[in-house]
């Protein structure tokens, strides 16, 4: 790539850039950006920058981030486009960088803390976590910032006096619409129907239908576009893929998958979408494919260690996790994770309960698995995996048993949508508040029942 840039062989340079983008990871993203900038390769630099913004929390865990200069960290913390689940992640990243070389960096803490949007933190977190940091307690400037944040919460009448960028949510904190696509009606027929939920209004609204009926499909959202993969149309398992543009309010077809799949898992990581496992009408699958929206092309990857139909797939800290499912004979509690940098799958700690037809989502840096079927019971239990401790633990169960449940994160909460309770398909929706460890009901769906695909499209 260096030679191609020097000789101005732009097509060769761009091909090298695409090759590197397929191997980007939170551990190397900052290095890729620096390398691209040094060569004047704006395409690679811009893509790396978007990746860093999208996975800031994961990037900030690695050595490259800790070795950034003061100005580089200031530039990062000041970005409005950081995709964080809460401002807590920005505060922790700030402190992590300072503590990496505390004697040299502590003098810069007031300057960095001023870029953290402290008023967006909860009063409890400010009191118990922020105010108790030793370096903050001993700095007048830092204490002033903490006082400003507490005043914002405790004296609402004064909020108008302290309006600044620190009181404005970052882009990723703005709510998104929850889209439900395909699935089944009460008679068990596959649907092409689409509806979306506005959390602010607690209301469902119809959206344009897909071009074909799909149940047991895979769904992933990338760059505010929702992709629907495969599924079952009532007759055949599908390899076709279509994408919804929420701005244009229209569906369009893209290149089909290599294999036809229903009951598959799909997730986005960086600028790439991964689909794993499923059922092709004959057997459960362990095969894995990767879709590049930029080139509208697919390629096969290393297969999973197990064939997983009706499992779940989620991106977590730069890896792809595949959870549960069944192979036609056994239902699994096992979990494995894929490293895009090495194209390998390794075992991860198993769940506390075996589950197929489960829902999974990431919230607050933790991985949640809910509902499903264990071979004898329809489940309402929920468990949480902390990738930092590598351990699972139970959290509050849902109010209803939900197999074929769809789960997503939005506005700092989890949303469990639809499913099957052993008697009937469900139109109900439950919302989990991790701070209260409690599930409550939201508005019922208006056009769907069980087995839906689910994704959140951010509101500009």
C-alpha positions in Angstrom: 0.0 0.0 0.0 2.9 2.3 0.7 4.4 1.7 -2.7 1.0 2.1 -4.4 0.5 5.4 -2.7 4.0 6.6 -3.7 3.5 5.6 -7.3 -0.1 7.0 -7.3 -1.6 3.6 -8.2 -5.0 4.5 -6.8 -6.8 1.3 -7.7 -4.1 -0.8 -6.0 -4.1 1.5 -3.0 -7.9 1.3 -2.7 -7.8 -2.5 -2.9 -5.2 -2.6 -0.1 -7.4 -0.3 1.9 -10.4 -2.6 1.5 -8.3 -5.5 2.5 -7.3 -3.7 5.7 -10.9 -2.7 6.5 -11.9 -6.3 6.6 -9.4 -6.8 9.4 -10.1 -3.7 11.5 -10.7 -4.4 15.2 -10.9 -2.2 18.4 -7.3 -3.2 19.1 -5.9 -1.8 15.9 -8.4 0.8 14.6 -6.4 3.8 15.9 -3.2 2.4 14.3 -5.1 1.9 11.0 -6.3 5.5 11.1 -2.8 6.8 11.7 -1.4 4.7 8.9 -4.0 5.9 6.5 -3.5 9.5 7.4 0.2 9.2 6.9 -0.3 7.9 3.4 -3.1 10.4 2.6 -5.6 7.6 2.0 -8.8 9.4 2.9 -11.1 6.5 2.2 -9.3 4.2 4.8 -8.9 7.1 7.3 -12.6 8.0 7.1 -13.7 4.4 7.5 -11.4 3.9 10.4 -12.6 7.1 12.0 -16.3 5.9 11.7 -15.3 2.6 13.2 -13.6 4.3 16.2 -16.7 6.5 16.7 -19.0 3.5 16.5 -16.9 1.3 18.9 -15.4 4.0 21.1 -16.0 2.0 24.3 -14.3 -1.1 22.9 -11.4 1.0 21.4 -10.8 2.7 24.7 -10.0 -0.6 26.4 -6.9 -1.2 24.3 -3.3 -0.1 24.4 -3.4 2.1 21.3 -6.0 4.4 23.1 -3.9 4.6 26.3 -0.9 5.7 24.3 -2.6 8.6 22.5 -1.3 12.1 23.0 -3.3 14.7 25.1 -4.6 16.4 22.0 -5.7 13.2 20.4 -7.7 12.2 23.5 -9.2 15.7 23.7 -10.2 15.4 20.1 -11.8 12.0 20.7 -13.7 13.0 23.9 -15.1 16.1 22.3 -16.7 14.2 19.4 -20.4 14.5 19.2 -20.7 11.3 17.1 -19.3 8.8 19.7 -21.6 5.8 19.8 -21.8 5.3 23.5 -24.6 3.7 25.4 -24.2 6.3 28.2 -21.9 9.1 29.1 -20.5 6.8 31.8 -18.4 5.1 29.1 -16.8 8.4 28.2 -16.0 9.3 31.8 -14.4 5.9 32.4 -12.4 6.2 29.2 -11.2 9.6 30.3 -10.1 8.3 33.7 -8.5 5.2 32.1 -6.2 7.4 30.0 -5.2 9.6 32.9 -4.5 6.7 35.2 -2.3 5.0 32.6 0.4 7.5 33.5 -1.0 9.2 36.5 2.0 11.4 37.5 2.4 13.0 34.1 -1.3 13.1 33.1 -3.1 14.2 36.3 -2.5 17.9 35.5 -4.6 17.4 32.3 -7.6 16.0 34.1 -9.6 19.3 34.5 -9.2 20.0 30.7 -10.3 16.4 29.8 -13.1 16.3 32.3 -14.6 19.5 30.9 -15.2 17.5 27.7 -17.2 14.8 29.5 -20.9 15.6 29.6 -21.2 15.2 33.3 -24.8 16.5 33.5 -25.9 13.6 31.4 -24.7 11.2 34.1 -27.2 10.1 36.8 -27.0 11.9 40.2 -26.2 8.5 41.9 -23.3 7.9 39.5 -21.9 11.4 40.0 -22.1 11.1 43.8 -20.9 7.6 44.2 -18.4 7.3 41.3 -17.3 10.6 39.9 -17.0 12.7 43.1 -15.1 9.9 44.9 -12.2 9.8 42.4 -9.1 11.0 44.3 -7.8 13.2 41.5 -11.2 14.9 41.1 -11.5 15.5 44.9 -8.2 17.3 44.9 -8.9 19.6 41.9 -10.9 22.8 42.3 -11.6 22.9 38.5 -12.8 19.3 38.6 -15.0 19.9 41.6 -16.6 22.9 39.9 -17.5 20.6 36.9 -19.1 18.1 39.3 -21.0 20.8 41.1 -22.3 22.1 37.8 -23.6 18.6 36.9 -25.3 18.1 40.3 -26.9 21.5 40.1 -28.3 20.5 36.7 -30.1 17.6 38.4 -31.0 19.1 41.8 -32.1 22.6 40.7 -34.0 22.2 37.4 -34.9 25.9 37.5 -31.2 26.8 36.9 -30.7 24.5 33.9 -31.2 27.4 31.5 -28.3 29.2 33.1 -25.9 26.3 32.5 -26.8 25.2 29.0 -23.7 24.2 27.0 -22.5 21.3 24.9 -22.2 19.3 28.1 -26.0 19.3 28.6 -26.6 18.1 25.0 -26.8 14.3 24.3 -24.3 12.8 21.9 -25.7 11.6 18.7 -25.9 8.0 19.9 -27.9 8.9 22.9 -30.8 10.1 20.8 -33.6 7.6 20.6 -34.2 5.3 17.7 -37.3 3.7 16.2 -37.7 0.0 16.9 -38.6 -1.8 13.7 -40.3 -5.2 13.6 -40.2 -7.1 10.3 -41.7 -10.3 9.1 -42.5 -13.1 11.5 -45.9 -14.9 11.9 -49.5 -14.1 12.3 -51.9 -15.8 14.6 -52.5 -18.6 12.1 -48.8 -19.3 11.8 -48.4 -17.8 8.3 -45.2 -15.9 7.3 -45.5 -12.1 7.0 -44.0 -9.3 4.9 -45.5 -6.8 7.3 -43.3 -4.0 8.9 -44.2 -1.7 11.8 -42.1 0.5 14.0 -42.3 1.8 17.6 -41.7 5.3 18.8 -40.5 5.1 22.4 -41.3 8.7 23.1 -44.9 8.3 22.0 -45.2 4.7 23.2 -46.9 4.0 19.8 -46.6 1.6 16.9 -47.0 2.7 13.3 -47.1 0.8 10.0 -44.2 1.0 7.6 -43.8 -0.2 4.0 -43.8 -4.0 3.8 -40.9 -6.1 2.6 -40.9 -7.4 -1.0 -41.6 -11.0 0.2 -42.9 -12.9 3.2 -40.2 -13.9 5.8 -40.4 -15.6 9.2 -37.4 -16.9 11.2 -35.3 -14.3 9.4 -32.1 -12.6 10.5 -31.9 -8.8 10.9 -29.0 -6.4 11.3 -28.8 -2.6 11.2 -25.8 -0.8 9.7 -25.5 2.9 9.0 -29.3 3.5 9.6 -30.3 0.9 7.1 -32.1 -2.3 8.2 -31.1 -5.6 6.4 -33.5 -8.6 6.3 -31.7 -11.9 5.7 -33.2 -15.2 4.5 -35.9 -16.8 6.5 -38.9 -18.9 5.5 -41.8 -17.8 3.3 -44.2 -20.6 4.1 -42.8 -22.9 1.4 -39.0 -22.4 1.0 -36.0 -21.4 3.0 -34.6 -18.2 1.5 -31.1 -16.9 0.6 -32.4 -13.5 -0.6 -31.6 -10.3 1.2 -33.4 -6.9 1.2 -32.5 -3.6 2.8 -34.8 -0.9 4.1 -33.9 2.8 3.8 -35.9 4.6 6.5 -35.3 8.0 4.9 -36.7 7.0 1.5 -39.1 4.6 3.1 -38.4 1.9 0.6 -37.0 -1.7 0.4 -34.6 -2.9 -2.2 -32.9 -6.2 -3.0 -29.2 -6.8 -2.6 -26.9 -9.7 -3.4 -28.3 -13.0 -1.9 -26.4 -15.0 0.7 -24.3 -18.0 -0.5 -26.5 -20.4 1.5 -30.3 -20.4 2.0 -31.0 -20.0 5.8 -33.9 -19.7 8.2 -33.6 -19.5 12.0 -30.2 -17.7 11.4 -28.3 -15.1 13.5 -27.1 -11.8 12.0 -25.2 -8.9 13.4 -23.1 -5.9 12.3 -19.5 -5.2 13.4 -17.8 -2.2 11.9 -18.8 -1.8 8.3 -19.5 -5.5 7.8 -22.5 -7.8 8.6 -22.1 -11.4 9.7 -24.7 -14.2 9.3 -24.2 -17.5 11.2 -25.9 -20.9 11.3 -29.6 -21.5 10.7 -31.5 -24.2 8.9 -31.5 -24.9 5.1 -34.5 -27.2 5.0 -32.4 -30.3 5.5 -30.0 -29.7 8.3 -28.8 -27.3 10.9 -25.8 -25.2 9.7 -22.5 -24.2 11.1 -21.5 -22.1 8.1 -20.8 -18.4 8.4 -20.9 -15.6 5.8 -19.8 -12.0 5.7 -21.5 -9.3 3.7 -19.8 -6.1 2.6 -22.4 -3.4 1.8 -19.8 -1.2 0.2 -19.2 -3.8 -2.5 -22.6 -5.7 -2.2 -20.7 -8.9 -2.0 -20.5 -12.0 0.3 -17.6 -14.3 1.3 -17.5 -17.4 3.4 -15.7 -17.5 6.7 -14.5 -20.2 9.1 -17.4 -22.3 10.3 -18.6 -22.4 13.9 -17.6 -25.3 16.1 -21.2 -26.3 16.4 -24.1 -26.3 14.0 -26.6 -23.8 15.4 -30.2 -23.4 14.3 -32.4 -21.0 16.2 -29.3 -19.6 18.0 -28.4 -16.0 18.5 -25.6 -13.8 17.2 -24.3 -10.5 18.6 -21.2 -8.3 18.3 -19.4 -7.7 21.6 -16.0 -5.9 22.1 -14.8 -6.5 18.6 -15.8 -10.2 18.5 -18.9 -12.1 17.2 -20.6 -14.2 19.8 -22.8 -17.2 18.8 -25.1 -18.4 21.6 -27.3 -21.4 22.2 -29.5 -22.9 19.5 -29.8 -26.5 18.5 -28.5 -29.0 16.0 -31.7 -31.0 15.6 -30.8 -33.3 18.5 -29.6 -31.2 21.4 -30.3 -27.7 22.7 -27.2 -25.8 23.7 -26.0 -23.7 26.6 -22.7 -23.3 24.8 -21.2 -20.0 23.5 -18.4 -19.5 21.0 -16.9 -16.3 19.7 -15.3 -15.3 16.4 -12.2 -13.2 16.1 -12.3 -11.4 12.7 -8.6 -10.7 12.8 -7.7 -14.4 12.9 -10.8 -15.9 11.3 -11.1 -18.4 14.2 -13.8 -19.5 16.6 -13.1 -20.3 20.2 -15.2 -21.5 23.1 -16.6 -18.8 25.6 -18.2 -19.4 29.0 -21.5 -21.3 28.5 -24.8 -19.7 29.5 -26.4 -20.7 32.8 -29.4 -22.2 30.9 -29.6 -24.0 27.6 -31.7 -22.0 25.1 -32.8 -22.0 21.6 -35.1 -19.4 20.0 -33.6 -16.9 22.5 -33.1 -13.1 22.2 -29.7 -11.4 22.7 -28.6 -7.7 22.9 -25.7 -5.6 24.2 -26.4 -2.9 26.8 -23.9 -1.0 29.0 -21.0 -3.2 27.8 -22.8 -6.3 29.0 -24.4 -9.1 26.9 -27.9 -10.2 27.7 -29.7 -13.4 26.8 -33.4 -13.8 27.4 -36.2 -16.3 27.0 -36.2 -19.2 24.5 -36.9 -22.9 24.9 -34.8 -25.5 26.8 -36.4 -28.6 25.5 -39.1 -28.9 28.1 -40.0 -25.3 29.2 -40.7 -22.0 27.5 -38.4 -19.6 29.4 -38.8 -16.2 31.0 -35.4 -16.1 32.6 -32.7 -13.6 31.7 -29.0 -13.8 32.2 -26.2 -11.3 31.7 -22.6 -11.8 30.6 -19.8 -9.4 31.6 -17.0 -9.8 29.1 -14.6 -8.1 31.5 -15.1 -10.8 34.2 -16.0 -13.6 31.7 -19.0 -14.6 33.9 -22.7 -15.0 33.6 -25.3 -14.1 36.2 -29.1 -14.0 36.3 -31.0 -10.7 36.3 -34.7 -10.2 36.8 -36.9 -12.5 34.7 -39.4 -11.2 32.2 -43.0 -11.1 33.1 -44.0 -13.6 30.5 -42.5 -16.8 29.0 -41.1 -16.0 25.6 -39.7 -18.4 23.1 -38.9 -16.9 19.6 -38.4 -13.6 21.4 -36.6 -10.7 19.7 -34.4 -8.5 21.9 -32.8 -5.1 21.3 -31.3 -2.2 23.2 -32.5 1.3 22.9 -32.4 4.5 25.1 -30.4 2.7 27.8 -33.0 -0.2 28.2 -33.7 -3.6 26.7 -36.8 -4.3 24.7 -38.2 -7.8 24.5 -40.7 -8.1 21.6 -43.3 -10.8 20.8 -42.5 -14.5 21.1 -44.5 -17.7 22.0 -45.4 -18.7 25.5 -46.3 -22.3 24.8 -50.0 -21.5 24.1 -50.1 -18.6 21.8 -48.0 -16.1 19.8 -47.5 -12.8 21.7 -48.1 -9.2 20.7 -46.8 -7.9 24.0 -43.6 -5.9 24.5 -41.5 -5.7 27.8 -38.9 -3.2 28.7 -36.0 -3.8 31.1 -34.4 -1.1 33.2 -30.9 -2.3 34.3 -30.8 0.3 37.1 -34.0 -0.9 38.6 -33.5 -4.5 37.5 -37.1 -4.6 36.6 -39.3 -5.4 33.5 -42.4 -3.4 32.6 -44.8 -3.5 29.7 -44.9 -1.1 26.7 -47.5 -0.8 24.0 -48.5 -4.0 22.2 -47.6 -4.5 18.6 -50.5 -3.8 16.2 -49.6 -6.1 13.2 -47.4 -8.9 14.4 -47.3 -11.8 16.7 -44.4 -14.3 17.2 -41.1 -14.9 15.5 -40.3 -11.3 14.3 -37.1 -9.8 13.2 -36.0 -6.7 15.1 -33.7 -3.7 14.6 -33.3 -0.1 15.8 -32.8 2.7 13.3 -31.5 5.9 14.9 -33.4 9.1 14.4 -31.2 11.8 12.8 
